[in-house]
Amino acid sequence: MSVDARRAIDDAAYVLRAADVPNAKREVTLLLAHVLGEDTGFLYREPERLLTAQQKEKFDNLVERRSAREPLSHLTGHREFWSLDFLVTADVLDPRADSETLIEAALLRCKDVLQPRRILDLGTGSGCLLLSLLSELPEASGVGIDKSEAAIAIARENAHRLEMDERAEFALGNWGRERDEKFDLVISNPPYIPNGDIAGLQPEVRDYEPHLALVGGSDGLDCYREILFDIRSLLRPGGLLIFEVGVGQAPEVGRMMQSAGISRIEYHRDLASIERCVSGLLAR
Ligand SMILES: C[S@@+](CC[C@H](N)C(=O)[O-])C[C@H]1O[C@@H](n2cnc3c(N)ncnc32)[C@H](O)[C@@H]1O
């Protein structure tokens, strides 16, 4: 029996609610829009559109995977970040809306460093931070580093799709260890979840996202220590450093930055008013 879009959405939302998936109706609407190759407005325009057997089978399969808590972005292969469309797979962190705070902080503080020309993104993942910043700073170019070869491949593909491959280079590396260039701006959203907190994460994160993108050592701060150890060889004097941090980590990361020679520290809050980023300038 044929099913129309509205009925398919109502039935699927029931399945997701039973699996404790938040925002069930919105998620199934996005999944059906993906299957039909439409925007989500189609539900209002054509709620009675009948699904073909093939569309219904594909939709049911995605709903089943989502009810097993596979992230929405892995099912659609996309995530919007800073109003840009990024390819996302299980090899990269699903870009978080909270991380847009880093872009805002960078644009705000760029006034201090007079138009950054060269940007270094440590732990680039999908490339979302570097590419979003480059979209706002047409004169700039940058390098994104990751320890995951698969992530580098996705970041390169995103740069190509967003037509920024001439300004964005992506390379495999252990933070900035092998770089012999000093940048105007260094950004990083490193893994910051304490080892002991991983088991308590929501299933979408714990079971499907790469642990290399999550685990930050016993107190969650190991990667900040590693990056700050090398910061003088990566940032030009007067250059700007911005870290994203986990909930409650901002004061300690700010102290660590000061000990590494970073001054004029500022804290930046996300939409939930959580201190999400810490920025500062390398003393001249
Ligand atoms: C929290 S994710 C951030 C990804 C992306 N920048 C974002 O904001 O969505 C951290 C990234 O750091 C990478 N990473 C972990 N250890 C690393 C290391 N030693 N050197 C370079 N990258 C590393 C992970 O592979 C992962 O892509």
The ligand as an SDF file (V2000), in Angstrom:
LIG
                    3D

 27 29  0  0  0  0  0  0  0  0999 V2000
   37.3910   17.4720   18.3150 C   0  0  0  0  0  0  0  0  0  0  0  0
   37.9290   17.0140   16.6910 S   0  0  0  0  0  0  0  0  0  0  0  0
   37.7690   18.5710   15.8550 C   0  0  0  0  0  0  0  0  0  0  0  0
   37.5050   18.4440   14.3690 C   0  0  0  0  0  0  0  0  0  0  0  0
   37.1630   19.7770   13.6890 C   0  0  0  0  0  0  0  0  0  0  0  0
   38.2200   20.7330   13.8330 N   0  0  0  0  0  0  0  0  0  0  0  0
   35.8660   20.3550   14.2470 C   0  0  0  0  0  0  0  0  0  0  0  0
   35.9400   21.3420   14.9940 O   0  0  0  0  0  0  0  0  0  0  0  0
   34.7790   19.8160   13.9400 O   0  0  0  0  0  0  0  0  0  0  0  0
   39.6760   16.8360   16.9670 C   0  0  0  0  0  0  0  0  0  0  0  0
   40.5000   16.4120   15.7610 C   0  0  0  0  0  0  0  0  0  0  0  0
   41.8750   16.3020   16.1880 O   0  0  0  0  0  0  0  0  0  0  0  0
   42.4750   15.2100   15.5160 C   0  0  0  0  0  0  0  0  0  0  0  0
   43.6710   14.8040   16.2880 N   0  0  0  0  0  0  0  0  0  0  0  0
   43.7330   14.0820   17.4250 C   0  0  0  0  0  0  0  0  0  0  0  0
   45.0070   13.9520   17.8310 N   0  0  0  0  0  0  0  0  0  0  0  0
   45.7760   14.6320   16.9360 C   0  0  0  0  0  0  0  0  0  0  0  0
   47.1790   14.8780   16.8140 C   0  0  0  0  0  0  0  0  0  0  0  0
   48.0560   14.3960   17.7020 N   0  0  0  0  0  0  0  0  0  0  0  0
   47.6070   15.6150   15.7620 N   0  0  0  0  0  0  0  0  0  0  0  0
   46.7270   16.1070   14.8440 C   0  0  0  0  0  0  0  0  0  0  0  0
   45.3880   15.9080   14.9170 N   0  0  0  0  0  0  0  0  0  0  0  0
   44.9140   15.1740   15.9450 C   0  0  0  0  0  0  0  0  0  0  0  0
   41.3680   14.1770   15.4250 C   0  0  0  0  0  0  0  0  0  0  0  0
   41.6180   13.2310   14.4160 O   0  0  0  0  0  0  0  0  0  0  0  0
   40.1450   15.0660   15.1610 C   0  0  0  0  0  0  0  0  0  0  0  0
   39.9250   15.2150   13.7780 O   0  0  0  0  0  0  0  0  0  0  0  0
  1  2  1  0
  2  3  1  0
  2 10  1  0
  3  4  1  0
  4  5  1  0
  5  6  1  0
  5  7  1  0
  7  8  2  0
  7  9  1  0
 10 11  1  0
 11 12  1  0
 11 26  1  0
 12 13  1  0
 13 14  1  0
 13 24  1  0
 14 15  1  0
 14 23  1  0
 15 16  2  0
 16 17  1  0
 17 18  1  0
 17 23  2  0
 18 19  1  0
 18 20  2  0
 20 21  1  0
 21 22  2  0
 22 23  1  0
 24 25  1  0
 24 26  1  0
 26 27  1  0
M  CHG  2   2   1   9  -1
M  END
$$$$
